[in-house]
Amino acid sequence: MKKLTFLVSLITSDNDYQVEQAKAAEEVAQRLGVGVQIVYAGSDPIGQSQQLLAVIQSSGTHPDGIVVEPGGGTAFPHVARAAVSARIGWAVLNREADYVSDLRRTAKVPVFGVSSNHLEVGRIQGRQVAALVPKGGTVMHIQGPSTTAAGRYRTVGIEQTKPANVKLIQFRGNWTGESAYKAISSWMQLSTSKKTPIDMVCAQNDDMAMGARRAFQEHADATVKEKWLRLPFTGCDGLPNTGQAYVRSGLLAATVVIPPNTSVALEMLTEGLRTGRQPTEILLTTPTSVPGLEELAAAGTKNLLRVG
């Protein structure tokens, strides 16, 4: 049997979750006995689409399938069509891809999407807010790019489950700690920052939560710095060596564990190519809270009693 080979195109190497996506792909490829090449787009969606088209249109050997997490707001429909025309399987990660249904009707290769359940990620974050600020208050909410489904759906989710007495102040990042660090550092230079009481910091990933902590850590006023760093910080991705480790050390009060989905996509591509059957059209992976929501609620109640 021919050894299958796959190309995995990811957004950036400057994000822990993206690096974990690569690691998960390499591990499952070894287990399945398939070849895999990992490439990063440097957060440049135009360059990413051109890079993929160059591979597809090359006169050399093509991969049997492509797994792509697009760096921009679209799911690269023109690239997907080019891949399917060249009989290259196509799996798109963490994006809404309306074209998938149309391509599957005539495709001779697997075409599907795999995504984290970003709406549920946001809902879990809203429940974490309720547990950690039981009296309500103001939460600094650091979002990912509005062009991404992850950023949009996580925002919708947290709005659905946060208590009515909690106000979110929105900040924009780019999934990296550095982007959150710059956003919060700039805000702290405004006079309004001194007048705004903040009760919690909630970021749409762990990198950005830690970037916010770094911005507060560098505040010149020791009293102000201590006040900020006593706040509960939460994020998501929840990788074992980063997000979950930050929770164990107390740097984060909670995170949301989001399983890497490159491994699932490669398994589905491999099975589809070997059996000739189309996989499930859209598969959503399931996030979980760490610590559990009941444990967080108990901790929030204890803190409330201690303060009272």
C-alpha positions, 0 to 999 in steps of 0.5 A: 500500500502506498504511503500517504503524505500530508501537508499541514498549514498552520497560522503561526509558530508564535502561539503555543496552541499552534505549536501543539497542533503541529506536535499532535499532527506529527504524533498521529502521523507516526502512529498511522504510518503516514508522512506529514510536513508542517508549514507556518504562515507567519500570520499572513493569510495571503501568503498562506493561500499562495503557499498552498496554491504553489504546492497544489499547482506544482509539477512535482509530487503532490501531498495526498491531503492538506490540513489547513488552519487559515490565518484570515477570515476566509476558509480559502475556497479557491484553494480548496477547489484547486486542491480537490481538482488535483485530487488532493484531500482537503480538511479545513480547521476552525473556520466556517466553510460553506463550500465544503457541502458543494465540493463533497457532492462531486469530490473524489477525495475527502473534503470536510471541516474540524473545529473546536466548539468555539461557542461552547468555549465562550460559554464555559468562560462565561460560567468561569466569570460567574464563579470567580466574580460572584458579586458581579463587576467589570471584566477585562475581555481580551479577544482574538481577531474579529475576522476569525470564527474562534474570536467571534463565537467565543465572544457570543458564548461568553455573552450568553452565560456571563451574569447580567451584573458583569460588564465586559470591557473589550480589548483586541489581540492577535492570539499572541502574548505580545499582542495582549501585552501591547494592548494592555500597556497602551490602555494603562497609559490612558487616564481612564484606566486609573478610574476603571475598577477591574475585577477579573481578566478573561482572555480568549487564549492563555498566551494573551492572558499571560501577556496581560499579566506581563503588562501589569507586572511591569507597572512602575507603581508597586501598589498598583501592580500588586492590585492588578496581579491579585485579580483572577486571570483566565484563558483557554487552550489549556495545554498541559505544559502551559495553560494547565501549568499556569493554573497549577502555579496560580498564574491563571485562575482557570483555563478551557482545555481545547483538544488539538484538532490536527490529529483528528483531521489527519485520522479522518483524511487517512481513513477517507483515502484508504476506504474511499468514503467521505468522512463526517462533513463537520466535526466539533471537538469538546472543550472542558473547564480546568478546574471544574466549574463546581470547584471554581464556584466553591473557590469564588464563594470562599474568596467572597466570604474572606473579603466580606 
